Amino acid sequence: MLKKIVLAVVGLLAFGTAFFFFRFGVLLPRDIPVPDITVPASAAEIERGRYLANHVAVCMDCHSMRDWDYYAGPIVPGTLGGGGEVFDRDTGLPGLIVSKNITPHALGDWSDGELYRSITGGLQADGDALFPLMPYDAYRTMAQEDVLAIMAYLRTLAPIENITPDHQLDFPLNLIVNSIPLEAEPRTVNRDDPVEYGEYLSKMAGCTWCHTPVNATQQAIPEQLLAGGHEFVMPNGKVVRATNISPDPETGIGTWTEKQFVDAFRYYRSEEARTIEVPEDGYNTLMSWTLFADMTDEDLGAIYAFLMASEPRVNSVVVWD
């Protein structure tokens, strides 16, 4: 009897293991269709894309090299879009992820549809799944015209010859990641409604992801939206935690005025603020202040409106230990 039970358990484990590998290693990732689209080529669309890629979605902070000798890691001149930033176990991630080269040198043979699918769906041109440190889950619902504008801008970047490796994830995430890519569901956003538009921008800019605790697949936990506490390990090994930006008056930003909110960003427009040296063992931040500093007053005001309309979360965050 005992032998039969043991054999049954072993059989179930073997079946479960085989099913896991078949589902996540064979059936996934999903075959997301490559859309038949063409990026716009007008100067206005390219400029819109430049603004979004540099100052709202800040694609360029991850896909360039950053100088961590200075506060907020300003982009190293000559590396714009070339990739090469390393995110690994030392920074708290389950493996090795190197930001991709998104200049025409690397993307020149990608079709517009393949690039769109990568940004919004999470699949590379060869069909491999991207790790969601690239926030394609947030970009999945981005208005199509904004994605196309960013793509138009990327096509104009100066080519940089830099080959970046594919990610190397620990088991079982190396298989589970295949379940995350989904087809784009572009939304229509009412840009005349500050709260709705602010929510849209906050998602695009990563406010809602960075300032919310995340699960094992790096997706924000809705019940703790904007509560802060999301931990990041800096290149020098120091841990920094995202602040509470919910409208809680005690532990969040509930007492801030819109002017105070906007001024916090505007400070980093000055050359002095862009060259704050950080001691080797000092604390720094991943927050791309020097890029966000050039977001328009209208867009910052909309983000402020959304944050103030959000659910207050009581959570006192110790940013640095």
N, C-alpha and C positions, 0 to 999 in steps of 0.2 A: 504493500500500500504506500509506504513512505517513498519507495523508488518511483512509483507512478506519479506521486505529487511532485517530486524533484524534477522528473522528466517534463511534467506539464509546465512547471515554473520556468525551466530552462527553455522550453519550446516557446512560451509566451515572450520571454526576454529576447530570444532570437528573432521572433516575428516582429516584435516592437522595434528592435534595432534595425532590422531590414526595412521596415516601413518608414522609419525616420529618415534613413539614408535615401530611400527611393523618393520620398516626398520632397525633401529639401535639397537633394543633390541631383535628382533627375527631372521631377515634375516642375521644379522651380529653378530659376526665376520665371515668372510669367512671360509669355511671348507678347510683349507690348508692341502694337503696330507702330511703324515709323510713319509719322504724319507727312502728308504731301504739302509742305509749306515752303515759302521763300521769304527770307528776311528783307525788311525794307532797306532802301539805300539812301533815303533822303538825309540831308544834314540835320534836320530837326529830330528825326528818329534816332540817329546816331548820338546826338547830344543828349537826348533823353536817356539812352542806354548808358552813356558815360556817367551821367548823374546817378542813375540807379545802381550801377555796378560799383561805383566808387564811394557813394555817400549814403545809400539807403540799404541795399542788399549787401553792400561791402564785399562783393565777390573777391575784390582785389586784395583784401587783407590776408585771406587764406592762400590765395593763389599767387602770392609774391613772397619774397623773403622779407622778414621784419627785423629791425635792429633793436634787440632787447636790451641794449645798453641804455636806451632811452625809454622814458615812461610811455606806456601804451604801444610800444613797438612800431614806430613809423616805418613805412615801406622803404627798403633799401633802394636807392636810385639805380635804374637799369635792370630791375628784376620784375617789373610790372607784368603780372600774368604768367610768369615763367614757372611758377610752382616751386616745389622743393622744400616747403616747410614740413618738418617731421613731427608726427604725433604718434607716440609709441607708449609702451608700458610705463616708462618713466613719467609720462604725462597723464597716467591713469587710464589709458585705453587698452582694450583687449587685443593687442597685436601691434602691427606696424602699418601706419597710414601715412602716405606722403602726398601732399597736395599736388594735383595735376597741373601740367603745363596747359594753359588755355589760350595761348597765342596761336596765330596761324601756322607756326612751325609744327605744332602738334595736332591741330584741328583742321589743317588745310584739306585733308582728304575726307573729312566728315561731311555728310550732307547736312543741310539745314534741318531736315527732319530728325536725323540722328542726334544732332546737338540739342534740339528741343526736347526729345525724349530723354536725353541724359539729364538735363536740368530739371525737368518736371516729373520724370518717371523713375530715374535712378538706374538706368541701364546704359552701359557704355556702348560704343558702336558695335563691338563684338558680342553684345548681349550679356556680358557679365554684370552682376549687381554691384553697385557702389555702396560703400558703407555710409550710413546716414549722418556721419559727421558733415558730409555734404548735405545740406538741409533740403533735399529734394521733396521731402514730405511737406515742407512749408511752401515750396515753390510749385507744388502740384496744382494748387488752386489759384496761382497767380494769374492775373488778367493776361490773356495771350499777347496783347499788344505790348505789355511791359516786358515779357520774356523775349519777344522778337526784337524789341529795342536793345535789350542787353546783348543779344546775339549779334545784332548789327554792329554794335560797338566792339565786341570781341573780335570780329572779323577785321577791324581796323588797327588792332594792336601791332606794335613792332614785333616781328618774329624773334623768339629767343630759343636758341638751340639748347634745350635741356630735356633729357629723357628721364622721366620719373617712373619708378617701379609700381607695379600693382600692389594693392594692399595684401597683407599677410595677417589674417585673423586667427585667433585661438579657437579651438574646438569648444563648444558646438556652434559658436557664433559664425564661424566660417561657412556654415550651412544655413543657419537661421537667417542670415542676412539676405538669402535668396528669396525670402518670403515678404520682404519689405517693399520692393518696387511695385508701383501701381500706375495705371494709365492716368494721364493728366485730366483734371476736371476744372478747367479754367472758369473763373468766376467773373461776374460783372459787379463792379463796386461803385457805389454812389459816392463820388468824390466831393459832393456838396454836403454830405453828412459827416461832420468832423469825427464822430465816434466810430461810424462804420469805416471811414477812410483811415482813421487812426489805428483801428484793429488790423486792417489790411497791411498798413505800413509796419506795424509792430511785429507782425508775423514775418514779413519780408526781411526786416532788419535784424531779426533774431532776438528781439527784446523778450518775446514770450518764451523762447527756448532757453536763452542764457539765464534768465531770471526766474526759472522754474526748475525744481528738481526733476531729474530724468530717470527713466528705467534702464534696464540692461542694454536695450537697443538704442539708447540715446534719444528717446522720445519723451517729450514733456508730460508730466503727470497732471492731468486737468484739475484735479482736486486741490492742487497746490499752486495754481497759476499765479505767477508774478510774486510769489512769496519769498523768493530769494533762497540762498543757501546752496545753490548749485556749485559744486566744487570744481576748480580747475587747477591743474598742476603746471606751474610756469617752467620755462626752460632751465631755470636755476634750482628747481626742486621745491620752491616755495608754493604753498597752497593758498589760493585766493578764492573767496566765495562771492558769488553775485549778490548784490544788495536786494532788499525787499523794495520793489517799486509799485506795490499795490497802494491804494489810497488809505491804508491804515494810518491814523494820525500819530500813533506812538512809535511803531516800528517800521512804517513805510514812508511814503512821500505825501501823505494826506494833507500836510500843512503847507506844501509848496505852492507858490503861485506859478502861473504860466511863465511869467518873466524869469523867475528863478530857475525854472526848468530849462528854458531856452538859453539863458546865460551860462548854465553849467556846460553846455556844448560850445557856445561861442568862445569861451575862454581859450579853447584849444586851437583857435584860428591863429593865434599869435605865434611868432617864431620862437619866442621864449618858452611857450608852453609845449612846443613841438620838440624842444631839445632839453628836456629835463633829464639829467643823467641819473641813472639808478646804480647804487653800489652793487658790487658783485653778489653780496648776500642780502640785498635789499628786496623790497616787495614791488611788484609790478602788476600790470593788469592786461588781460586779453582784450578788454573793451577798446574798440578802435576809435578812441576819442578824436584823433587827428583826421580821420575820414568823416565820421559823423558830424564833425564841427561845421562842415559846409552844407549840411542839409538845410533846406529852405525854412524860413519862419513858419510858413503855412503847414509844411509837413511835420515839423516839430510840434506845432500847436495842435495838430490833429492827433498825434501820438499822445500828447498830454491829455487831450479830451478823452481818449479811449482809456488811458490809465486811471483817470479820475472817475470814470463810469464803471470801472471794474469792481469786483468783489474785494473788500478789504481783507487782508490776510494778516493775522497777528503772528509775527515771526521775527524775533530779534536776531539779526545775523551778525556774527563776528567775522568781518571781512578778512582780516589777517590775524593770525595767532601771534 
